[in-house]
Amino acid sequence: MSILNESSLGKKLTSHLRTPLYRNGYALTLSSAVTSMAGVLYWSLAAHMYSPQIIGLNSAAISALMFLAGVSELNLMSALMRFIPGAGRNTRRFVSSAYVIALIVAMIVSLVFILRLHTWAPALGFLSSNPAIIAWFILGTMAWCIFVLQDSVLTGLRLAVWVPVENTIFALVKIGLLGVFAVSMPQLGVFASWTFALIVSLLPTNFYIFRRLIPKHMQKKDKKVEQIAAQQVIKYVAADYVGALFWLVSTTLMPVLVTALAGATANAYFFLSWTIAYSLYMVSPNMGSSLIVEASTDQGRLSSYSYRVFVQTMGLVLPAAVLLLLGAPYILRIFGSSYTQHGANLLRLLALSAVPNVVTAIGVSVARVQRRMKVVLAILGGVCILVLGLGYEFLRNYGITGVGLAWLLSQSIVAVVLLFTQLRVLWAGHVWDELLKLRQVLDLWVQRLSDSLHFMFHMRPLGLLNFSSYYWRRHQSRNRVNELVPLIMQAMPAGAGAPLDETWTVQRYIHTVTDLTVVALGPRQKPAQAALKLPRSGNAVRSSQHQSEVLARLHADERLGSWRDLLPTLLVEGEVAGQTFLIERMLPGIGMQHFIADPKKRTQVLRVSVSAISELHCATARVATVDWDLYERWIGEPLQLLRNLCLGATPALSGYQNAVRHLNQELQAGLLGRSTTVSWVHGDYVPGNILFSHDGNALSGIIDWDLAQPDDLPLLDIVQLIISTRMAVHEREMGDIISGLLKGGRWNSFELALLEAGSHDLQGERLDLRTMLLYFWLRHIHANLTKSTRFRGHWLWLQRNIEAVLRCL
């Protein structure tokens, strides 16, 4: 068995990694992880070879180089990832053009920076001390441009698996050169090891890209690939460039700001913490890069792709952030005790800020796929302004720890805005699906906890722990409904008997407690014309079919005359995309429950409701003797279900077998051998199924006939109407009310009058009220347990509505 499980797990993992969306994202993340670990080793060695002041100056120079290279790239790395999949035979020219443009701009920008160095960064004056160092800095900036762009080329080619390879080469060479230059170049050894290692990485990587990978990509033929015009690329790059500058300013210039305000030594402490935490920041854009490449060729799956990337990215970043939060002092101890003392809290805050950055990075990637560049500018510009503004203030007041706080607050603010705007619209359906899965898991564990406590200590956890499923179920299938409605409208047969129109849309969702989704359909800005019912379970399908048969029989029963106008009319039923559906004509009026809060109105609508259902009873009535066959039809299945619940199927009800036996005896004594009236009954005659005119004076319809039966006890409907009205008025569970009546509670005079009115015109023996109450209760719990899956797992409902009554027997 274990071998089979391992094999199955291996297949799932292999399948997962073969998916380009994940494979390329993981490859880029692995590259960042390798670079980060190598960076920790690199800077730990540097900390022991060089003084903090030299490290501070060299790291500031490297940051300036990276910033200038970022400016010079014109954010072409984003364009390469976005458009290489559609570049086709123009791929080589596209990549070469990007390289040439970046090199030219880098040379100009770095030269201007050096010439005005005394104005922008006087602390880095050593960079302009002689022509050799100036040329060195300029060439290093140009090399870093290509180093960054080549990663984007590999990603755009969907071959990001090569990125960790070439970055590992760079990291290892850089570490090796660090010790060499510590002796020969003690003042610039860090900067030298960094820049010379670039050459070793660039030459073989780009030789392989241009001689092997790009030619293979140009030979591919993919029908999904769309050729992109040059003007589209230029427009995209121009807008995205400003957004990229915002991010560069907020990241690469922060060490320069720290050096200027707090000194080179403080920047050494800051830079090491930032380098470690930034490895987490790289996970999100890496996964986002894979999203851009994959979704660019199939934007119809952007919602699914982006949510999947978000979940996977959060699964990587969150545990790592917690690890850094707990282990910050121990990690920084590698560099020396002074780094631990000054940088531990900073590292904690920076690590935490990487969590909301997942949302920020996914938001940027989604906007880039959609080419909504104003959104990109808003996100990155917002982060930049918040980070620099808060960072400047907090740095002056709290030292370098304040910079970490600035990053955490800035990322959190932007992430919250995105979750309530752009990403909320895109992920609404996915989030509800995940929340439903979470609720189901929590319900299962709470039920297990409840059962365990019940067996061990006869205790149960608080009801607040048991998540009520109806709230989530009404959201579960909304996306599915929106997809099905147009298909259903198109599938309507001609002459369906109603003014069905393909332009009808979902006007509102009608709340139910069953496994049935009900929506009101109709033209926009006009009253609803029909009710669409979509069963979500096998029981719901059978109930819907039963209602169709009931309505057909009642509409065909001439004895009912004009009373049939109160019945829904089935317009059409069928199946679309594997989903069974029914459409009924929408009856006018509003539910009776809207009137029962007012005692006067309640009295009126109850009288009218009893009178209306009594017409059905009288028109279809006949006198019958309750024999074993009839008794078994009424009681057999509900009683058997109750027995099963008490025999261990539901631990909360275990031990009540004697009560069920006593119930059966009472019902046999009250029903068997009686010669009484039987008729059609509604079976679910509650205020929500009874419609009235808006003034409450006239009953306009009776809906939901899925529990209706012929040859049943007419008083069942009246008892149910009275009990359900009590439930609504007093806001109590049905079991509470019934157990109260069984314990000696009284029916009030008006309720007795309603019961008398409902049975006045019926022949045969009058049945005892206690018998009718128990019969109604048994039928009610059976209906709830079969028509909706939520009740069986709801221990509080079972306790309040079943156990409370069984205790009285």
N, C-alpha and C positions, 0 to 999 in steps of 0.2 A: 504493500500500500504506500509506504513512504517513497519507494522508487517511482511509483506512478505519480505521486504528488510533486516530487522534484522535477520529473519530466514535464508535467503540466505547467509548473511554475516557470521552468526554463523556456518552454514554448511561448508563454505569455510575455516573458521578458524580451525574448528575441523579436516577437511580433511588435512589441512596443518600440524597441530600438530601431526597427526597420522603418517605422513611420518617419518620413523626413521632417515633419513638424517637430517631433521630439528629438530625433537623432542629431540634427544640426544644432538645435538649442542646447542639448547636453554637451555636444562637442565644444561649442563656444564657452559654455560654463566650465567645462573641464580645463579649457585653455586658461580661463581666468583663475581657476583654482591652482593650477600648476604655477602660473605666473605669481600668484599671491604667496604661495608657499616658498617659491624661489625668492620672492621679494623679502619675506621674513628672514630667510637665511642670509640673503645678500646684505640687508641692513643690519642684521645682528653682527655679521662679520665686519661691516663697515664701522659699527659702533665701537668695536674693539681695536680697529686699526687706525681710526681717525678721531680727532677731538670733536665734541658736539658743535663747536663753532664752524669747523670745516665742513662737517656734514650739513649743517644748516645752510651755509653758503652754496655748497654744491647742489643740495636738493632744491634750493630756490632757483638756481640756474637751470636745472633739469625741468622744473615746473614752468619757467619762462619759455624754455625751448618747446615743451609740449603745448603750451598755450599758443605760441606763434605758429606752430605747425597746425594746430586746430583751426586757427584763423585762416591759414593758407589753404587748407583742404577744401574750403568753401562748402563744407559738409557733403562732399562728393561721395563719402563712404555710404551715406544713406541712399543717395541716388544710385550708386552701383548695386546695392542690395535690391532696391525697388525696381530697377529697369533691366538689369542683366538677364533675368528670366525671359524677357520679351525682346531682347536685342537681336537674337537670331544671328545672321551672318555679319552683322555690324558689331559683334561683341569685341573683337580685337581692336577695332578703331575706337570704339566707345571707351574701353579701358585705357588704351594708349593716350587718348585725348585727356582723360581725367588725370593721368599721371603727369603729362606735360604741363597742364594748367596748374596743378598743385605745386610742381617744382618751381615754375616761374614766379608764382605768387609768393611762395615760401622764401625765395631768394630776396625778393624785393622787401617783403615785410620784415624779415630778420635784419636786413641791412639798415632799414629805417629805425628799427628798435635799437640797434647798436649805436647809431649816430646820435640818438637822443637819450641814451642810457642814463646820463646824469640827471635827466628830468624825470624819467619814469621809475627808475630803480637804481638810485645811487649806491645802494648797498651791494649791487652786482657790478661795481666798477671794474673789477678784475677781468671781466669779459672783453673789455676794450683796451686792455693794457698793451697789446701788441698785435700786429696784422695777422700773425699766425693763429692766435686765439680767436680773432674776429672771423677769419675764414673757417676755422674749425667749428665755431658756433653756427655759422650760416649753413655749412654743409650738414651738420648734425640736424638742424631744423628740417632741411630738405629730405634727409634720409628718414626722419621720423614720419614725415608725410606719407612716404611710400610704404613704410612699415605698417601704418594704420590702414591705408587703402588696400593693401594686399589681403588683409583679413576680410574686408568687405567683398573683394573680388571672389575669394574662395567661398564665402557665404552665398553670394549671388549665384554662383555656379552650382549651389546645393552640394558643395563638397567641403563643408565646414569641418569635417573630420581632420583635414590637414592643418587647421589653424593651431590646435594644441601642439602639433609637431614642430612647426616653425617657431612658435613662441617658446617652446622648451629649449630649442637650440639657442635662441637669443638669451634666455635666462641663464643657461649653463655657461655660455661663453662669457657673459657679463660677470658671473661669480668668479670664473677663473681669472679674468683680467684684473679683478679688484685687488687681489694680492700682489700681482705683478706691478701694478701702477702705484701701490702703497709705498714701494721703495723708490721707484724711478720718478714718480710725480706726486709727492706727498700732499701738495696743495690742491691739485686738480684730479687726483686719482679716481674719485667717484664719478665725476663727470666724464672722464676719459674712458673708463670701463663701460659706461653706459653707451656712449656714442660709437666707439669702435666695434662693440658687439653688434650694432645694427648692420654693419657692412657684411658680417659673416652670415646673418640671417637673410638679408635682402637678395643677395646674388643667386643662391641656389633656388630659393622659393620662386622668384619671378621668372627664372629660366624654365622651371617646371610649369608655371602657369601659362606662359606664352607658347611654349613648345609642345605641351601635351594637353593641358586641361581645356584651354580655350578652343583649340581645334576640335576636340571631342564635343564640346558644347555646341559649336557652330554646325556640326553635322546632325544634331538631333532635330527631329520633327515632332512637334507637340501641337496638336490641334487647339489646345487650350491657350497657347501662347499668343499674345497679341502684340503686333509690332507697334512700337512707340516712336512718335515723331520727335525730332530733335528739339522743336520748340516746347514740347511738353516737358522734356527733361530740363531745359533751361528755366522754364517757369517754376517747376518743382524745386530745383536747386536754389533759385534766387530767394524763394520764400522760406525754404527750410534752413537756409544758411543763417538767417538772423536768429532763428530758434536755437540752432546749434551754438551760436556765439553766446547766447544767454547761459547755456549749460557750461560752456568752457569758462566763462567769466566766473561762474559760481563755484567751480571746482578747482581749476588750475591756478587761479589768481589768489585763492585763499591763503596758501603758504606765503605768497608775497605780502599780502595784507598783514598776516601774523608777524612776519619778519619786520615790517615797517613799524607796527604798533607795539610789539612785545619783544622784539629782538631775535637774533639768530638762534640763540639757545632755546628760547621758547618754541621757535619754529621747528627745531629738531624734535622736541617732544610731540608737537602737534603733527608733524609730517609722518612720523612712524605710526601713530595711532590712525591717522587718516589713511595711510597706505594699507593697513590691515583691514579697516572697516570698508574701504572702497572696493575690496574684493567682493563683498556682498552686493555692493551697488552694481557691479558688473554682471551679476547673474540676470537681473531683470532686462537690461537692454540686449543681452545675449539671446535670451529666450524670445524677446521682442523682435530681434533680427530674423530669427527663423519664422516667426509669425508673418513678418512683412514679405519675405520671399514666397512662402506658401500661399498666403491669402491674396497676393497680387495676381496670381494666376487663377484664383477661384474665389472672388469676392462674395459669392453667394454663401460661403461657409465662414465668413468673417466672424459672425457671432459665436459659432461653435468653436472655431479655432482659438479666438481670443480668450474665451472662458477656460478652455482646456489649458492654454498656456498660463493663464493666471493661476489656476489651481496647482499646476506642476511647479511654477516658479515659487509660489508661496510655500509649497512643501519643501523646497530647497532652502529658501532664505530664512524662514521663521525658526527652524531648529538651529541654524548656524548663528542667528542673532542671539538666541537664548544662550548658546554656548559661549559666545563672546561676552555676553552680559555677566555670566557667572565666572568666566575664566580670565577676564581682562587683566587683573594684577599678575597672574601667573604667566600669561603670555608676554607681557611687557617686561617681566623680570629677566627674560632672555637678553634684553638689551642693556640691562643694568638697573639698579635700585632707583636711580633718579628718574628714569622713564616711568617706572611703576608709580612713583609718588606723584608725578605731575600729569600723567596721561591716562590713568585707569578710568576715572569717571568720564573723561572725554571719549575714550574708546567705547564705553558702555552706551553713551548717548548716541554716538555715531552708528553703532550696531543696531540700536532700536530704530533709528531713522531709516534704515534700509528696508524695514517692513512696509511702511506706507509708500516707499519709493516703488514697490512692486506695482501698485495701482497707477502711480504716475507714469512709469515706463510703459505699461500696457496701454494706457490712454494715449501716449504719444505715438506708439506703433500703430494703433488702430486709426488714428487721425492721418498718419502717413499713408496707410493703405488706401484710405478714402480720399486722399489728396485734399483734406480739409486743413490747409496750412495755417489758417487763422487760429484754429484750435491748438495746433502745435506751438504757435507763438504765444498763445495765452498761457498754456501749461508751463513751458520752459521759462517764459518771461516772468510769470508769477513766482516760480521757484527762485529765480535769480534775484529778483527784487527783495523777496522775503529773506533769503539767506544772507545777502550782503547787508541789508538794512539791520536785521536782527543781529547778525554776526558782529557788525561794527559796534553796536551798542553793548551787546553781551560781552564781547572781548574786552572792552574798556572796564566793565564792571565786575566781571567774574573770571577774567583771564581766558586761557584757551579752552577751559571747560564750557564757557559760554558759547563757543562756536558749535560744539556738539548739540547744545540745547537749541541753538538757532536752526540747525539742520533738522532736528526732530520736529520742531513746531512747524517749520515751513513745509516739509513733506506731508505732515499730517493734515494741514489745512487744505493743500491742493488735492490730496487723495480723497478727502471727504467731499469736496466740491464735485470731483469726477464721479464718485459713486452715486451721487444724487442727480447727476445730469447725463453726460454722454454715456457712461457705462451702465447706468440704471436702465436706459432705454434698450441698450444692446443685450443686456444679460438678464432681463426680467424673468423670462421663461426658465432659464437655467438655474437662477437663484431659487425660484419656487420649487423646482424639481429637487434641488439639493436639500432645501429646508424640509421638504416632505420626507425624503430619505432619512434625514437626521431625526425628524419627529418619530418615524416608525422605529428607528433603532432605540431612541430614548423610551418610547412607549413599551417596547419589549423588555428593556432592562428594568424599568419601573415596575412592570407587571411581575417580573421574576423576583424583584425585591419584595414586592407586596406579598406574593405567595410564600416566600421564605419566612418573612416575619409572621405571617398568619399561622404557619405550621409550628414555628418555634415559640412564639410569644403571644399569639392571638392579637397581634398588633398590625396596623397598616400605616404606611407613610401618608403624609398630608395629601389631600386631593389636588393641591396645586401642582404636585409633581407629575400627575397623570395628564399628559397633553391631550387636549380634546381634538379629535381628528377632523371634525366637520369644518373647522375654520380653514385647515390647510387643503382639504379636498376640493373646496369650491374654487381654489386657485389652480389645482393640479392640471386640469385639462383645458385651460382657457386658450393656450396657444394652439392646441389641437382643434378646438372648436373654430377658431378663426381661420384655420386652414380648411376645415371641412365645409363650412357654410357655402362658399362659392361653388364647391363641387356638388353639394346637394342641390343648390338652386339650378345648376346646369343640368342635373340629372332628372329634373321634374318632368314627368310625362305630360304631354298636351292633354288638356281637359281634365286636370286633376281635381276639379271641383272647387277651386278657390283661385283668387287672383294672385297666384304665385308669381313672383317677379325676380329675375336674376339680380336686380339692383338692391334687393333686401339685404340688410345687414343686422348684426347683433346689436340690439338696443340695450339690453340689460341681462344680467344673470339672475335667475330666480332661485332663491335659497331652498335647498332640500336637505334632509338628514338621511337620504337613501343613497345608494350607489347609482345615482341618476343625475346627469347634468341637464339642466333645463334652462333654455335661453329664450328670450322674447325676440321675435323677428319682425321686421317691417321696414317700410321706406324711411329714409332719414327725415328727422324732424316731424314725424307723423306718428299717430298712435300705433302700437304694435298690432299686427294682424294675426300672428300665429305663434304657437309655442313649439319649439324644437326640443325633442327629448332624445338624449344620447345615453344609453345604458353603459355602465362601466364594469359590469360583472355579469356572470351567468345568471344569477338570481334576478338582477335588474332586467336582463333580456326576457326572462320568463314572465316577470311581472308586467312588462310592457306588452308582451303578446297576450297575456290574460286580459289586460285592460282593453285591448283592441277587440277581443272576442266579446267581452261584456258590453261594450258600447254598441257593437253591431247588433247584439241580441236585444238590448233595451230600445234602440232606435227602431227595431223591427217589431216591437211589441205594441200592437194597436191599442191595448188596454190603457196605455199610458197617455194617449192623446197628446194635447199641447204641452203636457208636463215635460215631454222630451226636449223642449226648447232649452231646458236648464242643463242639458247634457253637452259635453264637448263633442265636436265632430272631427273624426279622424280624416285628415285631408290626404295624406299619403304616408306610406311606410316603405322602407327598403334598406339597402346596404350600399355604402360608398367607402372605398378604400379600407375595407375590412371592418367598418363601423356600422352597426345597426342603428337606424334612426326612425323616429316617428314625428310627424308634424300634425298638430291639432289646431283647429281654429281657436283663436284667442277669444275667450268669453269676456264680455264687458263686466266692469265692476271692480271693487276692491275687497280684500279679505275681511271677514267678520271680526277678526282680532282687533281691527282698528276701532271698533265701537264698544268693546266690552269693558273698557276702563270707566266709562260713564255708566253708573247704575241704571239710569232710565233707559238709555240706549241698549244696554245689555239685556234688560228685561224684554224689550221689543224684539231685538234680533233673535233671541233665543226662542221666543214664541213663534216667530215666522219660520225659523229653521226647523223646529219640531213639526210644524204644520206641513212644510214642504216635503220633508222626508216621509211623513206619514202618508202622503198621497201615493208614494211608491209602494209603501208597505200594504196599504189597503187594496191598491189596484192589482197586486200580484199575490195576495194572501190566499192561503188555504189551510185547513185544519189537518194536522198530522199527528200521529202518535210517535213519540220518540222511542224508537227501538234501538237494538244494538248497532245496526248498520248506520243509522242517522247519528247516533251518539259517537260512534267511531269516526265518522266523517268530520264532526265538529271538534272532538276532543282528542282523538288518537294521536295525530302527528304533533300538536303542541305539547301534549302531556309527555310523549316520548322524548322530545327535545329537552324538556325540563328534567326528566329523569337522567338523561345523559350529562347534563350540567352538574347535577348533584352526585353523580357517580365517579367524579374525578376529572371530567373533561374541563371543568373550571374549578380549581382548588378553593377559590373563595366561597363556593357554595357546597363544598363537601360536607356531608353529615346531615343533610336535610332530606334524606330519602323517606323517612317516616312522614314528614310534612307533605311530601308529594303524594304518598299513599293516602293520607287523610284527605287531601284535596280531591283525589279521584273518587273517594267514597262519598264525599259531600256532593260532588257534581252528579254522581250516579243517583244518589237519593233525591236530588232536586229535579232531575231531568228524565231519567228512564221511566217509561210507562205513562208519561204525561201526554194528554191530548191537548195540544196547544197550536197556536197560529204560527205558521212559518211563511216567509216571503223573501223577496229580494232585499238584501241589505247592502248598504254602502261599504261597511267594514272599516272605514277610516274617517268617520264623520266628526271632524274637528274644525274649529273656527278657521284655520288656514285653508281649508278646502271648500269653504262656503263663501260665495261672492255676493255682495250687496251693491245696490246703487250708491252713489256718493253721499246721499243724504241718509242712507241706512234704512229707508222705508220699504224697499222692495228687494227681494232676493232675486239675483240675476243669473246665477249659475252654481253648479256643484261639480267640482273637478276631482281628479285623481281617484279613479275607480279600479285600481289594480288589486284591491282586497275585496272587491264586491263578490257576493255569492248568492245564488238562488236558494230557496228552501232553508233559510236560516232564521234565527230569532229576531224579530223586528225591534224588540226592546234594546238590543245590543247597540244600535245607533244612538238611541236616546241617552242611555247610560254613558256612552263614550262622549257625547256632546257635553253632558253635564260635568263629567270628571275633567275633561280637557279644558273647559271654561274655568273651573276651580283652579286648575294648575296655572293658567295664565293670570288670573286675578290675584291669587295669593303667592305666585312665583314659587311654587313648590313642585317637587317631583311627583309623578303619578303614584309611585309606590307609597310615598308618605301619606297621600290622601286616602288611598284604599286601605292601608293598614289602620289609619285612624277610624275609618268607618267600620272595619271589622272588629276593632276593639270597643265598639259601642258608640262611636260618633253618630250624629244624626244628620239626616237629609233635611234641609230647610223646607219650609212650606211651599216656596215657589218651585223648588226642584221636584217635590212630590207632585205638584200640579202638572209639571211638564211630563213626568212619567205617566200620570193618569191620562193626560191628553194624548200621549203617544200610543196608549193601549186601549183607549175608550172604544174605538170602533172595531176592535179585533175580537174574534170569537175564540172559544177554547179556554183552557184553564190559565189563570194568572200564575206566573212563576214568582217564587220568592226573590226579594231584592238581593239577599245575600248570595243566592245562587247565580243571579245575573251578574252581580259584581265580580264573583270569582271567575265566571265564564268570560266576561269582558277582559279581566286582567290576564288570564291565560292566553287568550287570543292576541292581546296587545303585545305581550312580551315575545310571543312567537313571531309576530309580524316584524317587530323591530330587529330581532336576532337573525331573521332570514333576509330581510330586504336591505340591510346595511351591515358591512363587515366591521364597522367601528364599535358596535355595542359589545361584542363578545370580548374584546380586549380592554374594555373600559370598566375596571374593577369598581369604580365609584358608582357608575350607573347600575351595575349588577347588585351592589350592596343596597342602594337606595330603592331600587324598583323590584328586585326579586327577593333578596334575603329579608328585607323588612317585612314583606308580606308572608313569606314562609314561616317567620317566627310567630305569626298570629294563628297558624293552623295547628 
